[in-house]
Amino acid sequence: MDLYFSPLACSLATRITLYEAGAQAGFIQVDTKKKQLRDGSDFYPINALGQVPVLRTDEGWLLTENTAILPYVADQFPEAKLAPPVGTAQRAKLQQWLGFISTELHKAVFVPLLDPTAPHEYPRQKVARRLDYLQTHLSAHNYLVDSFTVADAYLATVLNWAKYCNVDLTQWPAVDAYYHRIAQRPQVAKALNEEMALYREEQALQ
């Protein structure tokens, strides 16, 4: 498998998942501003939207969207137990959390807050209710479902953006504690450190 990624973007969730699964994978860096790969080639033939992540499977087909990629990778490595079995109540809950992270946090809150050209008043109004919702759940649970899953990889990736958006997670102590606990997992820390180094390198070239 090959992952097309941009440092510290939402594709980080797939890198974490691959590391947690012990998967052999290639990583192809994308400049999402220029829509180019590092060799200067056009990224649009890979994804017509110009967005990451994109996963090229071992069969050679391309898969986009975290809500599709993350369960797919988990299902390729069932021994890692990164997703509950298909058809179970816990799998449905996993899909519910992936949908929440993707729509209510990633797209509705953090994407516009990270965009200097977007008005910030509207998404900032949404922060408290969504983090209150997480606070309630994480006050009683260590993970989003019974154990660490791809949903936790995705949520940690999104919560990592809070410091860049002037969102103070300490206002939600259970969320803040959860983020730091997940970030200290060896494979998560490895992925975060690697992509932070790549991000700094990318910024230095701009």
C-alpha positions in Angstrom: 0.0 0.0 0.0 1.0 3.6 -0.6 -0.3 6.6 1.3 -0.4 10.0 -0.3 -0.1 12.4 2.6 0.6 16.0 3.6 2.4 16.6 6.9 0.1 17.0 9.9 -3.0 16.9 7.6 -5.8 14.4 8.2 -3.8 11.8 6.4 -1.8 11.5 9.6 -4.6 9.3 10.9 -3.9 6.7 8.2 -0.1 6.8 9.0 -0.9 6.2 12.6 -3.2 3.3 11.7 -0.6 1.8 9.4 2.0 2.0 12.2 -0.4 0.5 14.8 -1.1 -2.3 12.4 2.5 -3.0 11.7 1.8 -2.7 8.0 4.4 -2.3 5.3 3.5 0.8 3.3 5.1 3.6 1.2 4.5 7.3 1.9 4.3 9.8 -0.9 4.3 13.4 0.2 2.0 15.9 -1.5 2.1 19.7 -1.5 -1.6 20.4 -1.2 -1.1 24.1 -2.0 0.6 23.5 -5.3 -1.2 20.2 -5.8 2.1 18.5 -6.7 4.1 15.6 -5.5 7.7 16.2 -4.3 9.0 15.4 -7.8 6.9 18.2 -9.2 4.3 15.9 -10.9 0.7 16.8 -10.9 -1.4 15.4 -8.0 -4.8 15.9 -9.7 -4.6 12.6 -11.6 -4.3 10.9 -8.3 -7.3 12.8 -6.7 -9.3 15.2 -8.8 -10.1 17.1 -5.6 -6.4 17.6 -4.9 -6.9 16.4 -1.3 -5.2 13.9 1.0 -5.4 11.2 2.1 -5.3 8.9 -0.9 -4.5 5.2 -0.4 -3.2 3.1 -3.3 -4.1 -0.5 -2.3 -2.0 -3.5 -3.1 -4.4 -4.2 -5.9 -3.6 -0.8 -7.4 -6.9 1.0 -7.0 -7.2 4.4 -5.2 -9.3 5.0 -2.1 -10.1 8.5 -0.7 -11.8 9.8 2.4 -10.8 9.0 6.0 -14.2 7.4 6.7 -13.4 4.8 4.0 -9.7 4.5 4.2 -9.4 3.9 8.0 -11.8 1.0 8.2 -10.4 -0.5 5.1 -6.8 -0.5 6.5 -8.1 -1.9 9.8 -9.9 -4.7 8.1 -6.7 -5.7 6.2 -5.0 -6.3 9.5 -7.7 -7.8 11.8 -5.1 -9.1 14.2 -4.3 -5.5 15.2 -7.9 -5.1 16.4 -8.2 -1.5 15.1 -11.9 -1.9 14.3 -14.6 -4.1 15.7 -15.9 -6.9 13.4 -18.3 -5.8 10.6 -22.0 -6.2 11.6 -21.5 -5.7 15.3 -23.0 -2.9 17.4 -19.4 -1.7 18.2 -18.6 -1.5 14.5 -21.7 0.7 14.0 -20.5 2.9 16.9 -17.1 3.1 15.3 -18.7 4.4 12.1 -20.7 6.8 14.1 -17.6 8.3 15.7 -15.8 8.4 12.3 -18.8 10.4 10.9 -18.8 12.7 13.9 -15.1 13.4 13.6 -15.2 13.9 9.9 -18.3 16.2 9.7 -18.7 17.8 13.0 -15.0 18.5 13.9 -12.8 18.1 10.9 -14.9 19.9 8.3 -17.3 22.0 10.3 -14.8 23.4 12.9 -11.1 22.9 12.2 -10.9 23.3 8.4 -12.4 26.8 8.4 -10.5 27.8 11.5 -7.2 26.7 9.8 -8.1 28.7 6.7 -6.9 32.3 7.0 -9.3 33.3 4.2 -12.4 31.9 5.9 -14.6 33.8 8.4 -13.9 32.3 11.9 -17.0 33.5 13.8 -19.3 30.7 12.5 -17.1 27.7 13.1 -15.9 29.0 16.5 -19.5 29.1 17.6 -19.6 25.3 17.0 -16.5 24.5 19.1 -18.1 24.3 22.6 -21.0 22.1 21.9 -18.9 19.5 20.0 -16.2 19.4 22.6 -18.8 19.3 25.4 -20.1 16.2 23.7 -16.7 14.7 23.6 -16.0 15.7 27.2 -19.1 13.8 28.4 -18.1 10.7 26.6 -14.4 10.8 27.5 -15.1 11.5 31.1 -16.4 7.9 31.3 -14.4 6.1 28.6 -10.7 5.8 27.8 -11.4 5.4 24.1 -14.2 6.2 21.7 -15.2 2.6 21.7 -13.9 -0.3 23.9 -10.2 -0.1 22.9 -7.9 1.9 20.7 -9.3 2.0 17.1 -8.9 4.0 13.9 -11.4 6.4 15.3 -9.0 7.4 18.0 -6.2 7.8 15.4 -8.5 10.2 13.5 -9.6 12.1 16.6 -6.1 12.5 17.9 -5.1 13.9 14.4 -7.9 16.4 14.5 -7.3 17.5 18.1 -3.7 18.0 17.3 -4.8 21.1 15.2 -6.4 22.8 18.3 -3.2 24.6 19.3 -3.0 26.1 15.8 -6.6 27.4 16.0 -6.5 29.1 19.4 -8.7 26.3 20.8 -7.7 25.6 24.4 -8.4 22.0 25.1 -7.8 22.4 28.8 -11.3 23.9 29.0 -12.4 20.3 28.4 -10.1 18.3 30.8 -11.2 14.8 29.8 -10.6 15.7 26.1 -7.2 17.2 26.9 -6.2 14.2 29.0 -7.4 11.9 26.2 -5.4 13.7 23.5 -2.2 13.6 25.6 -2.7 10.0 26.5 -3.2 8.9 22.8 -0.3 11.1 21.7 2.0 9.2 24.0 1.3 5.8 22.4 4.6 4.8 20.8 3.2 4.5 17.2 1.2 7.7 17.5 4.2 9.6 18.9 6.4 8.2 16.1 3.9 9.4 13.4 3.5 12.8 15.0 7.2 13.4 15.4 8.0 12.3 11.8 5.3 14.5 10.3 6.2 17.5 12.5 9.8 17.2 11.1 8.4 17.0 7.5 6.1 19.9 8.2 8.9 22.1 9.4 11.0 21.1 6.4 8.1 21.9 4.1 7.6 25.3 5.7 11.3 26.2 5.4 11.1 25.7 1.7 8.2 28.1 1.2 
